[in-house]
Amino acid sequence: MKDAMAPPPLDIDALRERLLAGDRAALARAITLAESRRADHRATARNLIDAVLPQTGSAIRVGITGVPGVGKSTTIDALGANLTAAGHKVAVLAVDPSSSRTGGSILGDKTRMARLALDPNAFIRPSPSSGTLGGVAAKTRETMLLCEAAGFDVILVETVGVGQSETAVADLTDFFLVLMLPGAGDELQGIKKGILELADMIAVNKADDGEGERRASAAASEYRAALHILSAPSSTWSPPVVTISGLTNKGLDGMWAKVVDHRAKLTATGEIEKKRRAQDVKWMWALVHERLHQRLVGSAEVRVKTAEAEASVSSGTRSPAAGAEAIATLIGL
């Protein structure tokens, strides 16, 4: 009776064909497999991604970051609607902070992107960061490839905008867009230099009208001056600074035109391809680290020994180095 109630084995070939045909249900199913912590699901997802890999890589991959409150979701909603109206298929991978209690997303990006949520040519995947480094979900890379296989030609990766998420998103995408608030002044003094060094473009948001536009223009001038003293990510491209209003859709077409210009120039020099190959190597090592972590948490015996090591370090009876050595020995390192 138990066997009769078990779900039938997943037909990878059928799922692949449905995915390549743009079936949204198949895409959602494939992403769920990739995000699963079950070993059999992860193996299935790896096989599926390998099978569709030749059909990936043609999309424009854009990472979008900015401090909370800068208007990322509002801007992405307006930009995405512009792109689908122009004939593009847009996937938004919105990485939410995770609830420390349930591990689930707590911001609900679909509710903050009202137009795209109803657009048949858009796909929004809120994904909990689950505590991963920088707030970027561990499976965002796999999700991006699956969306490309399903025919989405623009991938927008929205990050939490805190911690080291900027570096993590830059390692996933071709173009890194940093949204800033108007009124640079003191904010410019406290901004992380690393963000500006990673940026392929800075867009000062909330240049709505009147005073907002004036403040945004003043901030843009400050950021341009700051960029002059930093090394650009590419000798082919000098990061521009633009002013936009995600709320009123002002300046978004011009901003996207610069993204397209960047892609054309760096594709011509081979820099996009070189960057993606370097990203593939980083992805490989990230997966290695994930596998090591799974070995630590996947065995009940190892979990018990790990808890014992933590307790002894916490109580002061064992040094952190000795605790680390004990844990490493458990997995043969």
N, C-alpha and C positions, 0 to 999 in steps of 0.2 A: 504493500500500500504506500509505503514511504517513497519507493522508486517511482510509482505512478504519479505522485504529486510533485516530483522534482521537475524543475524547469528543463525544457529541452536544451541540448547543447547549442551554443551560439554558432551560427553559420557565418564564418568570417568572410567568405567569398561573397555571400549575399549582402552582408553589411557593407563591404567595400563598394559593391556596385551601387547600392542605394546612396552611399555617401558621395560617390563621384557624380551621381545624378542630381545632387543638391537636395536630397531628402533631409529636411530639418530634424525629423524624429531620429533618423539614423545618426545625424551629427550629434544630437544631444546624447544618444546612447553611447556613441564612441567616446565622447568627452567624459561621461560618467565612468566608463571603464578606465580611462586614463587617470582619473582622479581617485579611483578606488585604492584602498590600502590592501586589498586581498591580492595575494601573490598570483593566483590564476587570472584575475582581472588584469593585473599589470602585464603579465605575459601576453595575454590576448591583445591588449592595447599596443604593445611593442610590435607584435606581428602585423597588426592592422596598419600602424604608421609606416612600417617598412614597406608594406604593400602599396601604399598610396604616395610614398615619398617622391616618385617621378612626377607626380601631378602637383607638387607644391613648389613654392619658391618664387612665383611670379607676382605675388601681392606686394603692395607698398605697406611696409610695417612701420608704424609710427608710435613711439612711446610718448605719453603725455603725463606730465607731473606738475606739481605746484602745491603750495601749502593748503591745508583745509580752509575752505571759505573763498578760495580764489575763483571759483566758478568752473571747475573742470567738467562736471557733468552737464551743466547748462551749455557750455561751449561745445562739448562733444555731441550733444543732442542736436544743436543747430548745424554744426559742421556735417554730421552724419546725414542729416536730412538734405542738405545741399548736395552731398555726394550721391545719394540714392536718386535724387531728382535728375542728376546728370548721367545716370545710367550705371553707376557703380553698385556693387554689393558690399556692404560694410559690416564687419564683425567687430564688436566692442568687447574686449576682455577687461572687465572692471574688477580689479583686485581690491576686495573689501578688507578692512581690519576684521579679525576673528573675535568672536565672543570667547573670553577666557573660560567660560563655563561650558558652552556647548560646542565650540569650535566652528560655529556657523557664521555666515556673513551678518553684519549688523547695520550696514548702511542702506541696503536695498537699492542698487543702482537702477533697476528697471523702473522703479517708481520715480526716479529723478531724471529719467530720459523718456518723457511721455510720448514724444513723436516717434522716436526710433522703436520703442516697445511695440508700436502698432504697425510699423513699416514692414511689408513682406520682403523687402530687399535688405533688411537689417537683421542682425542676430546679436543679442546681448547676453553675455554669460557672466553674471556676478559670481565671483569665486572667492571663498574665504582664504585669507593668507595663511591661516593655520599656524601662525608663529614663525613662518619661514623668514630667512634673512631678508631684511629690507621690505617686508610686506608683500613680496611677489610670490604668488602661489607656485608651489613646486612643479605643477604640471602646466603652467602657462605656455611653455614652449610647445608641448605636445598639442595643447588645445589650439594654438595658432596654426600648426601644420594641418590639423584636421579641418579647421575652417577654410584654409586655402584649398584643400582637396575638395571641399564641398562647393567651391566656386567663388568664394569671397575674395575680391581683389584689393580690398583695403582692410587692413587690420589695425585697429586703434587699441593700444594697451594703456588703460588708465591705472595709475598706481596711487597708493595711499598718500604719497607725498611726504613721508616722514622717514627718519632713520637713513638707511642705506638703500632705499628702494630705487633712488635715481640711478645708481650704478647698475643695479640688477636689471632695470628696464632698458638701459642703454645697451646692455649685453644681449638683449633679445631682439632689438629693432634696428631698422636702417636709419631712422631719423628720430632725434630726441627733441621734443618741444617742451619748453619750460614756460608755464603761465605765471605771470607776476601780477601783483596788485599795484595800483597807482600810488603815488606818494613815496617814491624811492627813499630819499633822505636817510633817516635813521635805519630803515629796513635794509638799505644797501650796505650799511656798515656791518650789519650782523649776518648777512647772507653767506652761505658756505661757498667758498671759492670753487670747490669741486663741482658744484652744480653748474656754474657758469662755464667751466672748462668742458663739461660734457655736452652743453647745449648746442644744438644745430640751429636753433632759433629761439628767441625770447619774444613772447607775446604779452604785452601789458593789457590785461583784461579790464573790463568795466569802464571803457572809454565811451560811456553812453551818450552824453551830450553836455554842452555847457561846461560846468566846473569839472565834471568827471573826465571829459575829453582833455581839458587843460592839464589836469593833474597827471593823466596817463601820458601825455606828450612830454611833460617834464620828467617823469620817471623814465621814459624811453631814452631820453637824452643822457640821463645818468648811467643807464645800463650800457649804452653804446660806448661811453667813455670808459667804463669798467672793462668791457670786452677788448678794447684796444691794447690793454696791457697784459692780456692773457694769450696763451697759445691756442690757436684754433684747432678743433679736432682733425681738420684736413687742410692741406695746403691748397686744395682745389676750391674750398668753400669757406667763405667768411660769414659767420653767423649774423643774420640780420636781426634787427629789433623792430617789431611792429606794434601798433596799437589796435585793439579789437574790442568789440562788445559782443560777448556770447549771447547776452539777453536780447539785443536788437539785431543780431546777425550782421553787425557792421564790421567790415574788414576781413571777414572769414574767407571770402573767395580769393582775395589777394594773398592771404596767409597760406592757403592751400596751393596757390600757384608757385610759391617759393618751395614748398615741399616737392612738387613735381619737378621744378628746376634743379633742385638738389639731386634728385634721383637720376635725372638725365645726365648731369655733369659727372657724378661719381660712377655711374654705370659706364660711361665712355672711357674713364680712366682705369676701370677695373677695381675701384676701391670698394664698391658694394659687394662684389663677389669675394674679395679678400676679407672683408669684415665678417661676412657670413661664415666663411670657413673658420675663422678664428673663434667665432661664437659657437660653432659646432664642437670645437675642442673643449671650450669651457663647459658646454652642456654635457659632454662626455664625463668630465671630472665631477660635475654636479651629480650625475647619476651614480657615479662610483661612491661618492660620499653618502648618497641616499641609501645605497645598498648596504653600506657599512652600518648606517644607523638602523636599518631594518633588522640586521643581524643582532643588534643590541636589544631591540624591543620585541623581536619576533619569537624568542624562546622564553618560555616560562622560567626555566632554570637560570638563564642569563639575567632575566629581570630580577629574580630573587638576589642573585649575587651582586648585581648593580645596586640594588637598594641597600644591601649590607655595606657596600663600599661607601655609598653616600652617607649612611648613618655614621660610619666610623670617622669619616672626614668631618662631618657636622659636629660630632662630639669632641673632636680634637685628638682622638686616639690614633689617627692615621693622617699623614700629610696628604695634600692634594696630589702631589706627584706620585706617591705610593698608591693612592686610590686610582689614579689614571692608569698606572701600570697594571693593577689588578684587573681593571675592566678590559684593557687592551689584550691581556693574556687570555681572557675568556673567549675572544673571537679570533685568536691566533695571530695577533699583531705583535 
